[in-house]
Amino acid sequence: MLREFEITCPGCQGWIIIDLETGEVLRHGKKKESRKKKEKVDPKKFQQAMDKLRAREDGGDETFADAVRSVEEAKRKLEDAFEQAKKRAAENPDERPPNPLDDLFA
């Protein structure tokens, strides 16, 4: 029984092969392209692609871990600076903290 139907695209004059049961487009191409089904993918190429994907995933974990470490380091530095500022403020309670806008309007 016929499951596929071919029509010509009215816009580009290419070909479209449609599944008669589902109405889904199975294949399409330009006017002079072959209508044969494309060759199956070589399993070796598929395995190489999967290996590359796994290598990228492994690298992503390391990149994420580096980013987490840098954020934790920045947080620690900010906490240290805040503690030092609190200590200076406690030592000199009458001293006014520096205002960065003072330099602009002086």
C-alpha positions in Angstrom: 0.0 0.0 0.0 1.2 3.5 -0.9 2.3 5.4 2.3 4.1 8.4 0.6 2.9 11.0 -1.8 5.0 13.5 -3.7 3.9 17.0 -4.5 5.7 19.9 -6.2 6.2 23.1 -4.2 4.3 25.9 -5.9 6.9 28.5 -4.7 10.3 27.0 -5.6 9.2 24.1 -7.8 11.1 21.7 -5.4 9.7 18.4 -4.3 8.0 17.4 -1.1 7.3 13.8 0.0 4.4 13.5 2.5 3.3 10.6 4.7 -0.3 9.9 3.7 -1.4 8.6 7.1 0.0 11.4 9.3 0.4 14.3 6.8 3.9 14.7 8.0 6.6 15.9 5.6 9.1 13.1 5.3 11.6 14.6 2.8 12.0 17.7 0.7 14.5 19.1 -1.7 15.2 21.4 -4.5 14.0 20.8 -8.1 17.1 19.0 -9.3 18.0 17.1 -6.1 17.7 13.3 -5.8 14.5 12.0 -4.2 16.1 8.9 -2.8 16.3 8.4 0.9 19.6 9.7 2.4 22.2 7.2 3.3 22.3 6.0 6.9 24.9 7.6 9.2 28.1 5.6 9.6 28.2 4.2 13.1 31.9 5.3 13.5 30.9 8.9 12.8 28.1 8.7 15.3 30.5 7.3 18.0 33.0 10.1 17.3 30.2 12.6 17.7 29.2 11.0 21.0 32.8 11.0 22.3 33.1 14.8 21.5 29.8 15.4 23.3 31.0 13.5 26.4 34.3 15.4 26.4 32.4 18.7 26.3 30.2 17.6 29.2 33.3 16.8 31.3 34.8 20.1 30.5 31.6 21.8 31.5 31.8 20.4 35.0 35.3 21.8 35.4 34.3 25.2 34.1 31.3 25.3 36.5 33.5 24.3 39.4 36.0 27.1 38.5 33.2 29.6 38.4 31.9 28.5 41.8 35.4 28.8 43.3 35.8 32.3 41.8 32.5 33.5 43.2 33.4 32.1 46.7 36.7 33.8 46.5 35.1 37.1 45.6 32.6 36.7 48.5 35.4 36.0 50.9 37.3 39.1 49.8 34.2 41.3 50.2 33.6 39.9 53.6 37.2 40.6 54.6 37.0 44.2 53.3 33.7 44.7 55.2 35.2 43.4 58.4 38.2 45.7 58.0 35.9 48.7 57.4 33.9 47.8 60.5 37.1 47.6 62.6 38.3 51.0 61.3 34.9 52.5 62.1 35.0 51.1 65.7 38.5 52.5 66.2 37.5 56.0 65.1 33.8 56.5 65.7 34.0 60.3 65.2 35.7 60.1 61.8 33.4 60.6 58.8 33.7 57.8 56.1 35.0 59.0 52.8 32.5 60.0 50.2 33.5 59.3 46.6 31.4 62.2 45.4 33.4 64.8 47.5 36.1 64.8 44.8 33.7 65.7 42.1 32.3 68.8 43.8 35.4 70.1 45.6 
